[in-house]
Amino acid sequence: MSELAILLEIARRAAAIAGEVIMPLYTAGIPVELKADRTPVTEADRRAEMAIREFLQRECPGHGVLGEEFGETTGDGRHRWILDPIDGTKSFIHHVPLFGTLVALEVDGEPIVGVIACHAAGETAYAARGLGAFINGSPARVSTTPALGEATVLMTSFQHLPESRPAAFRRLIAGAGLLRTWGDCYGYLAVAAGRADVMLDPVMNIWDVAALFPVITEAGGQLTTWDGDPRPGSSAVATNGLLHPTVLAFLQEESAQPGGE
């Protein structure tokens, strides 16, 4: 087994360990707190991230770790694990099974391993650079939908797009075949699986997006920021690749239409 394959297996095990912590608490229901930025957090987020950190410390003691809940622990300067113990905490606390654990490994600043573990949905997508993408052991491949009018477009929420890019939102409503909020990390798994064609998020942190890059790209798709930057950034658009230029044009040409803002 190659070193990269071993690291991918470690990432999968880390996500599975998080699931063992999260799912009993998901079933039981637990109190919710608000962080300083007014986003929710639960004891499940904290316990799951700590469990992953302890596992990675045993398996990869020289590697750095950055997690949403406990910040950054420096390592060898080349390898950095990036963790979101529960991506979609709002779904988690409402008992909607679209949340999941994100585990990524950066090497020299590039995300080369990614895991999207949707525990309640019973599906895990995973990939490493050059090794392909898989969901529950079966190869994952994006759709071949060629036109936006035939496409299923997903978002976690429709709240931010109408506020930030109203003309783009109107064009998406008019042009997309189907709009749904099958969001959080499940939306990116759906794109990798070919079940949906586009997934949009206007606001992202590094722990939200790092794991998505290997999964989407190894499944044959494309992931950039809304401005078209192919590196992890503060927004994300994932597509089957064929639709990427069209979607980026919608997002970027806010004033293209007569009367546009």
Secondary structure by P-SEA (a helix, b strand, c coil): ccaaaaaaaaaaaaaaaaaaacaaaaaabbbbbbccccccccaaaaaaaaaaaaaaaaccccbbbbccccccccccccbbbbbcccccaaaaaaccccbbbbbbbbccccccbbbbbcccccccccccccccccccccbbbbbcccccccbbbbbccccccccccaaaaaaaaaccccccccccaaaaaaaaaccccbbbbccccccccaaaaaaaaaacccccccccccccccccccccccaaaaaaaaacccccccccc
